[in-house]
């Protein structure tokens, strides 16, 4: 069986186990998918995520704070002509 088929089978079983007493709404399926993805991350993906978090922590400790969201949103509004400025 292919990896995709195995993953679909695994997700289907996960949904059945976690939604026995609940209706499977779209938002609930989305939540279940997110939870399933967290629990079924490959070793390589997990290592990549850990490395990204560690790099972000290191940047923060070295004073990198990024740009305030307001600065970026103002720039986008100007770029798309959505502001009177």
N, C-alpha and C positions, 0 to 999 in steps of 0.2 A: 504494500500500500504506500502511496506517495506521502510525502511530508504534509502537503496541504490537506489531503484526505484525513490523515491522522490528526492534524490540528482541528479540523472541523468536527471530527468525531469526539475529540477531547472537549472542545467547547460545548458541543451539544450535550454531552454528559454533565458537564459543569452547570449548564443552565438548568437542566432537569433537576439536579441535586439542590440548586439554590432557589428555585422558583416553584416548588411543589405546591405551596399554599397561596401563591400570588399570581395575578394575571401578568403575562409577559408584555408589558407596555414597551414602547420604543425606548423611553428613557430608562426603564429598568434593564432592558437588554444592553443598552449602552453602558450602564453602570457595571453590569455583570461582565461585559467584554473587557472593560478597563481592569476590573479585579482579576479576571482570568489572565490577561496579558501580564499583569504584575507577578502573578504566581507562576507563569510559564515562560519567563524571560530566559533566553539562552545564556549560556555562560559568557559568550563573547559580548552580547548586548549588555549584560549586567556589568561586565568589566568596563565597557565603554561608558555606561551611565555613571559608574563610580568615579572613573577618571574625569568626566566632565564636571561632576559635583566637586571633586577635590580641586580641580583647576579654578572653579568659581570661588571656592573658599579661599584659595591662595590669592586670587586677584583681590578679593575683599580685604584680606589681611594686609595686602600691600597698598591699600588705599583706593583701589578701583571701585567706584560706586556707580559707574554707568551714567546715563543721562536721566534726569527726571522725566517721567512720562508726559508731563505737561509740555516740556520742551519739544519732544518728538511729535506730540499731537498738534501743537501749534505749527510746526514745520509742515506736517502733512496737510493741515487745513490750508496753509498758504499755497502749497504745491498744487492742490486740486481746486483752488479758487473758492474755498468755503469760508473765507473770513473777509471782513471789511478792511483789514489792515493792508 
